[in-house]
């Protein structure tokens, strides 16, 4: 059985693969193709698409079946841009700097075979047109038809590619070249005319992306610290990653916070923003309202009563509100960190968590002289923190450069341990802005 649906079809092809394979050993070609196909399947899957088939060195993928969403066309274009970029990176790693891909995306009505998996899922003019659009693209470019451009134009930048003669089509077709992602899904947070393309930071952005996916897949937290002088693109790198994460098919909890450069007692301001926004507590809420929202949020995110009481007392100290069962006695730094950490671990038990911390303005942070203007990134497993060194922002008088983004993708942990004091807390710098779920 088949039914009509509006789907987005992606074709991606390696340019000049035939002469390249002729000059290389067969096993080397097979290994390169295997890496390419695995990478393509991963990228398509991250954006909620389905690989329909591999044809030689070409990939065909579909969005809109078996499940259709409003953002299918946009996600297909995002995937196409990532595929073209990933093939270039693959070529560099394989010693083939000239390796390039081109892609075409077409949105239109197709016949969907119900229950089909992979081969033979869709058929129709949109499938044939997508293949022709791909063949009309230059190496490293993504071309789309008018329907795709209209559906994805709020979040993706496009340039008019003019009318093209496509093989088998009676009339020339106006095509559009996808240039870059401009905003979050659906055009959220888009600022027209004020944002230049990201330049010279592809490797850093790719590193952050892969660390995030490694954390989510392996259930191991990752910490990324980007530091450098003002104006080298630290905050922009964080914004590009946020746009990328928002376009993924899987849900995650995104956190963004501010490290204040003024006032007293603001060492954990970013963390307090995380908790307030996750629990739906506004800064102007009275203390009794904030306390009720804290209790309701703990009921939602921490099902175990003992853990709920343990974390609640410590979160209440962070927010400056009352909590039932908190006797008001002094709590050590280790005790506070253990309760805060428990809260984030239970959040991560539901879905991946990404906190991102924005630094104070550069003028408020003393900087030591630096011999080059390149941002530095330290990536890897979150290290254990000694009791005397909290994860919060260090004293500003001793901070040489301001971290623009501190991203820790915490995947779902295993069975929860009993609450106990801990020498440190992962992911305590950032502020929450839930992406798809209102707090």
N, C-alpha and C positions, 0 to 999 in steps of 0.2 A: 504494500500500500504506500501511497505517496500523498503529500499535501503541499500546497503552495505556501511559501514563506518568503519574507524579505531577509536576505542574508548578505553578509559581507564576505567576499572571497579574496584571498590573498595568494598571489603567486610571487615567489622569490627564486631567482636564478643566479648562478655564478657566471660571471662574464668571462669568456675565453677559456672555459674549462677544457674543451676538447684539445686545443694545441698544448695547453699546460700538461694534461695527462699524457699526451704523446711523448713529452720530453722527460717524464718522471717514471720511476719504477712502479710497477703495478701495485705492490704492497704499500708503497708510500701514498699512492692515489687512494687506495682503499681506506687507509688510516685517516687521510684527510677528509674523505667523504663521510666516514663514520663519525668523526668529530663534528663535522658540519651538520649532519642529520640530528645528532644528539643535542647540539646547541639549538637548532631550530625547533625541535620538539619542546625543549625546556622553555624557550622564549614564548612560543605560542601558548603553551600551557599556563604560563604566568599571567597572561592577559585573557585567559578564559576561552581561548580558541581550541579547535580540534584539527590536528593534522589529518587531512583527507588522504593524501598520498604523497609519495616521493617518486619523481619521474626523472631518472638520470641524476642530474645535479640540481633539479628544480624541486621546490616544495610548494604544495598547495594546502592551504588551511582555510577553515570556515568558521565564521562567527554567526550565531543565530540558530544553530541546531546542535544538539538536541534541546538546549535551553536558549531562549532569546531574551536579551536585555536592551534597554534604551541606549546603552553606550557601546553597542557592538561595533559600529563603524569606527568610532574613535579608538577603541582598543585595537582594532585591526591595523589602523594606521600607526599607533604607538608600537605595535609589534613589528611592523614593517621597518620603521626607523631603527629599532633596536637590532633587527636582523642584519640590516645593511651595515650598521656600525660593528656588530659582533663579527661579521665575516672579515672586515678589514683588520680587526684585532687578531683573528685567527690566522690570517695571512702573515701578519708580523711575527707571530709566535712560530709559525712553520717555516720561516725564512722565505716567504713569498710576499714581499711588500706590494706587489702589483695586484694581488688577489682582491677582487671587488665583487659585489653583488648588486643587483637591481631588483626592484619590486614594483608590483602593481596591485592596487586594491580597487575593487568595484563592488558597489552595493546595488542590489536589485532583486527582483522576484525570481525564485528558483523552485524547482520541484525537489522536495526532500523525501528520501526514502525512509519511512519510519522503521526504526529498529536497526538500520544499517550502521555498521561500525567501520570507520576508515574508508575503504574503497567504495565508491558508488553512493556516497551519502547525498550529494546534490547534483543536479543537472539543470542546464538552462543557458540562456544567452549570457547571463552574468559571469558564468564560469569561463566561457570562451573569450569573452571580452577582457576579463582579468588577465588571461594569458597574453592577449594582444597588447594590452596596456603595459604589461611588464616588459615585453619585447621592445616597446618604444622608448623605454626609459634609458637614460645614460648611466654608465657605471657609477655606483654610489648614490643613485637617486631613487626616490619613491614617487611614482605617479598615481593619481587617483582620478576617478571620474567625478562628474558634477554632483551626483547624489551623495557620494562619500564626502566630498568637500562641504556640502551644505550640512550634513549630519555631524561632522567633526570639527567644523570651522570655529566653534566657540573656544575650543581648547588647543587646537593644532594650528600652526602657522602654515599658510599655503601661498605659493606664487603661481601666477597664471603661466601655464606652459604652452598656451596656444592650442590651435586645432591641429590634430594629427590624423594622418591617413592610417587606418588600422586594417590589416589584412582581413578580408571577408566582410567588412562593414561597408554599407552602401554610401554613407555620408561621413565626412570628417567628424571626429569627436573632440570636443574641447576637454583638455586634461589640465590637472593642477598638480604642482610639485609640492609635496609635503616638506617643510623645512625644519621645523622643530616643535617641541611641546611648549605651549605658552602658559598653561595654567593647570590647576587641578581638574578633575573630571567635570565635564559640563561647563567649563569656563569659569569655575569658582576661583576667586582671587586674581583674575586676569587684569592686567593694567596695560592698556593699548598704548603703543607708541613710546613707551619709556624704558623698555627692556631690550638691551642688545643681546645678540646671540652669545652663548657661552663659548669662550675661546681658550684653547690651551689647557683645559682641565678635564679632557675626556678620560685620561687614565685614572685620575683621582676619583672621578664620579663612578667609573666602572669598579674601582676597588671598594667603594662604599656600598654599591649595589650588591656585589658578590658577598661581602661580609654579612650583609643583612640576610641574604638567602641562605648562607651557610648557617647562620644562627637559627633561623626558623626551621631549616631542614634537620639539623643535628641536635637541636634543643640545647644549645650551648650559647651563653650570652657573649656578646662582642662589644668592645668599646672602641670608638673611633674618635680621636682628638685631632682637630685641625687647628693649627696655630700659625701665626705669621703677622707681619706688620699690617697696618690698616690699608685697605684698598686693593689687596691682592686677590680677593674673591672668596673669602671664607664663608660669609653669609650667603653668597650666591650659590656656592656649592651645596649648602644645606637646602636652599630653595629648590634647586634642580632635583635633589634627591626626594624632596617632599612631593614634587609634581610626579616623579616616577612612581613612588610608592602609592600615591592616590589612584593611579591608573591600573594597578594590579587587580586581578580578579578576586584574590583572597582578601578578606577583611583583616585589618590590623588596627591597633589603637595607637594613634599618633599623638605625641606630646611635644609641646613647644613652650619654653619658659624664658624669662628674662632675669639676668643677673644684674641687680641694681648697683649703681655706683655711688649712691648717696643714702643717708639715713643710718640709724643705729639698728642693730639686731637683724640685718638682712642677709646673713650668711646662708640661710635656707629659704630665701624668698622664692627661688625658682621651684623648689620642691613643694612649698606651700601652694603655689599656683597649680602645680600638677594635681595635687589632691583636691583642691577646691573645685577646679574645673571638671575633674573626673566625677566628683560627687554632685556637681551642679550647684555649688555654693558661690554666690556672688560676693564680691568684696564689700558691698554695702549691706549685706544681710545682717540682721541683728544676731547676737550670739545664740539666742535660743533657737532661732530658725536654722542657723548653721549647725547646731548640735543635733537637731532632728534630722537634717539632711545627712550628716555624718553617720548617724545610726542606721538610717535607711540604706545608705550606700554600702555599709559594712554587711548588712543583711543580704544584700544582693551579691557582693563579690567574695565574701568569706563565709562559706556555709557552716564551718565548724564553730560551735559556740565558744570554746576555749580560745581558739585562735582569734576569733572576733573580739573578745574582751581584751586579749593581749595587744593586738594591733590598735584597737580603738583608743585605749588609754594613751598610747604614744602618739597617734595621729592627732588626738585632741590637744596634746601639748604643742604640737607643731602649729595647729590652727588657732590656738588660744581660746578654746571652747571647753565647756564642761562635758564630762562623759560618765555615765553611770558605772560605778565600780572603781573609779579612779580615786584613791585615797588622798591624792595631792602630795605624796611624799616625793622626795628627790629621786630622779632617775638618771643613771649614768649615761654617758654618751653611747656606750655599747648597747644599753637597754633601748635607747631611742632608735638607734640604727637598726636593731633587730626587728622592732615593730614595724618600722617603715619598709624594711626589706621584705618582711612577710606580706605586707599589702601588695607590693609589686609582683611578688612571686605568684600570688593568687590571681592577680590580673593576667599574668602571663600563662596561667593554667587554662585560660579560656581562649586566648589567641595572642599572636605576637605583639610585643609592645616596643615602641620606638620613642624614646625621649630625645628632644633636641634643644640644647640650651644656647641662647643668644647672649653674647657678652655685653658688658657695659660699653658706652661710646668710647672710641679710641682715646679721646682727649682726657678721659678720667682714669686711664690705666697706664701707669708708667711702663715704658718699654725700654729694654736694654738694646744697645746698638746691635744690628745684624748685618752680616756681610753680604747677604743676598736677599732678594725680595720674594723668594718662592715660599709658599706655605708648606709647613711640615705636617705630615700625618703619621700618627702612631696607631697601629691597628693590631688587634689580636684578642686573645681571651682576656676577660676582665680579671685583673690580678687581685689577690687577696689584699685587704687593707688593714694595716696595723691599727690597734685601738687609738693610737695617738694621732692618726692621720685620716680625718674624715674625708669622704668623697666630695664634700661641698667645696665651693669656690675657696681657694686659698686666700690668705690676706692679700689685699690689693697692692700693698706696698712691696710685696715680694714677687708679684706676678709679672714676668718679663713680657709676655704677649697674651692677648685675650683669646680664649678658645671660642671660635665662632659656632661650632656645632659639636655637641657631645652626643653621639648616637649609640645607643645600646639596644640592639634587637634581642629581646629575651624570648626564647621559645618556651613552649609549654614544658614545665619540669615534670619529674616523676612523682611518686607518692610524696605527699607533704610531710615534712618532719614535724616533730612536736615543737612548739614555740620555745625558743631559748635565746639568751643573749648571744649576739654575734659580733665579732670584731669589726665588721664592715657591712656596707650595703651596696649592692649594685644598682645602677640606674637611679640615683637620687638627685641628679641635676637635670632639670627640664621642666616643662609645664604642659599640661594636658589640653589638647583641643581634639576631642573625639572626631574621627573622620566620617564615619557613616552612621554612627549611633549617638543620639543625643544623650547627654549625661542626665 
